[in-house]
Amino acid sequence: MDNQNRYDSPNTHKLMRLEALLGLTACVALVLTHFSEVQWLNFIVLFASIDILGYLPGAVAFRKSKGQRISSIYYLLYNTMHSLLSGAVIAGLWVLVFGFEWAILAIPIHLFSDRALFGNYYKPFSAPFEPQLLSSFANFEKELS
């Protein structure tokens, strides 16, 4: 909400998801417009690598931990791979090495999809790796409303 109250109300969270939906729509429109020019294997690799490197290690560790805390490295991997900043760096490096191609839109499509469709942003280190409503957060929201 602001730099002193780092909490998103249900309505501000919906607005952020709508912004991500706009980005998702623009990127999907570009891919569809250039459908025949997309290198689809590269698209799939770029799209899937975000979760293969950023989500799956933490998800496996979380399930193996049976609800216990897992290492912060898993949060760091997730947050790094699900960052638009990191995505821009990866896309820029891809362009430098392989040249421009429409498949790099897989990166923002993945990231905007997570935000717009699932409401997933960065994972705070203080919360469980997999989404679970914390009783303290539920009480906090109840008190604010």
N, C-alpha and C positions, 0 to 999 in steps of 0.2 A: 504494500500500500504506500509506504514511504520509507525513507531511510532510517526512521526510528521505530517503525512498526512493520517489521518484515514478515507480514502475513497477508495472504490474499483471501479476501472474502469470497463467498461463492460467486457473487456477481463479477468481481474483478477477475476471478479465475476463468469464468465463461468468456469475458471479453478477450483475455489473452488467448484462449482457445480459438475464438473467432478470428483474431489476427493471424494465428497459425493456419487456420483454414484458408484464409485469403492467400497466404504464401503457398500452401499446398495446391490450391486451385490454379494459381499462375504457373507453377512448375509442371503440374500434370498437363495443363494446356500446351505448354511448350513441347513437352515430350510427345503428346498426341499430334501436334502440328508437324513435328519432325520425325514421326514414327518410323518411316523407312530408313532414316539416317542413323537411328540409335543402334549402337553396338550392344545387343541385348545381353550377351554374356558378361561384358564389362558392367552393364547396369546391375545385373544380379549380384556380381561380386561386390560392387560398391555398396549396394543396398544391404546385403546380408552381412558384410564385414562389420558393420556398426554393432550389430547384436552379437555376432560370433565373438568379437573381441571385447565388447563393452558390457553386454548383459549376461551371456551364458556363464562365464566364470563365476560371477557373483550369485546367479540363480542356483547353480550347482552347489556352491559353498554354503549358501543359505539353507538349502534343503538338507545337506549333510549335517549341518550344525544343529538341526532339530530345534530351531527357535533361539539358539544362543547367538551372541554377537559374532559377526564375522569381521575379518580384517578390513581396515579402511581402504586398502589397495583396491578392493572390488568396487567401492564407491567411486574412487578416483578413476578407475578404468571406465565405469559407466558414464560418469560425468564428463570425462574427456571425450569419449567416443560419441556422446550425445550432445556435444556442444556445437553450435553454429560456427563458433570461432575455429575450432579444430576442423570442422567440416570444410570451412573455407581454405584452411591451410592444406588439407589433403587434396581438395579440388585444384588448388593452385599448383601444388607439386605434380599432380596428375597431368595438368596442362603443360607444364614445363618438360616433363619426361615424354609424354605420349602425344601431346598436342590437344587442342580443344576437341571435344566430342560431346554430344548431347547426353551420353550415359552419365556424365558427372551430376546431372540433375537427380540421380538416384539418392545422392546425399541429402539435399534439402527435402526431397520427397519423404525420405525415411524420417528425418527429424521433425518436419512439419506434421507428418502423420501421427507420430507419437504424441505430439503436443495437442493437435486438433482433435483427433479421434479418441485418444485414450486419456488425455489430460496429464500426461507424464512429462515432467520437466526434470530438473536435476534431483538427485537423491541426497537428502541431508544425512550426514554421518550419524546423527543422533537418532534416526528413525530406522526401523527394520528395513532390510534391503527390499523385501517384497511388501507392497502396500498393505498396511494394517492400520485401522483407526486406533490411535493411541487414546486411552481414556483421558489423559491430561489435555490432549488437543480437543477432544469432544467437549470437555468441561469448559475449556477456554472459549470455544465457539459459542457454547450455550450462554456463557456469561456475557459475551459481546452482543448477543442478539437480545 
